Amino acid sequence: MAFYSRHIFPHLLARASRHFDQERRDLLSRARGRVLELGVGGGASLGFYPPQVSDVVGIDISPVLLERAASEAERFGNGRAAGLPYRLHLHLGDAQALPYDDASFDTVVAFLTLCTVPDPRLTAQESFRVLRPGGILLVLEHVRAAPGRKLARWQDRLDPLWTRLAGGCHLNRDTPANLAAAGFDTSSLERYHDQTYFPPASPRLRGATRKE
């Protein structure tokens, strides 16, 4: 499993991430100021941050993926003078216990992360805590299908195997409920289906919600 985690899963993650490039670009156009990206992974978002972003703090619990993110950053140049339009800081860290002060970020980014963290409610609470009043949470996640749908039952059946193969990712997370419990207004977030993707991971959630 260690060989899979270090040499195979990062490549699979990179290929899957490219499927979301246009959605990343569209959502990240709304980022501003000081940004915290939860689960920065291999750095798939780093090339999409707009000029109104001053700093990006990317955290991940995987040293292997952080190494890939650092390599990705080198493609653009690390720092304002070298190509990136913002200052980049990559840290090994746990999204469930953020080592940052209350109200210290203008934007928090959760892209394909809330499906993976062991405690998504705690991660949502931490995201709310570190956002400044008026700050925004940008979300792009695959989620549990609507209650009563046959797809939701299939997600439950497949989840144990999927979680082992996909680095801890879960198919059946009720992410809207977890965000609402943390204090976010989820009415502005869009639920939709991506029919071009693996069907059990096709129910999606995307958009921006503001900390009022």
Buried (B, 14 or more C-beta within 10 A) or exposed (E): EEEEBBEEBBEEBBEBBEEBEEBBBEBBEEBBBBBBBBBBBBBBBBBBBEEBBBBBBBBBBBEBBBBBBBEBBEEBEBEEEEEBEBBBEBEEBBBBEBEBEEBBBBBBBBBBBBBBBEBBBBBBBBBBBBBBEEBBBBBBBBBBBEEEEEBBEBBBEBBEEBBEEBBBBBBBBBBBBBBBBBBBEBEEBEBEEBEEBEEBBBBBBBBBBEBE
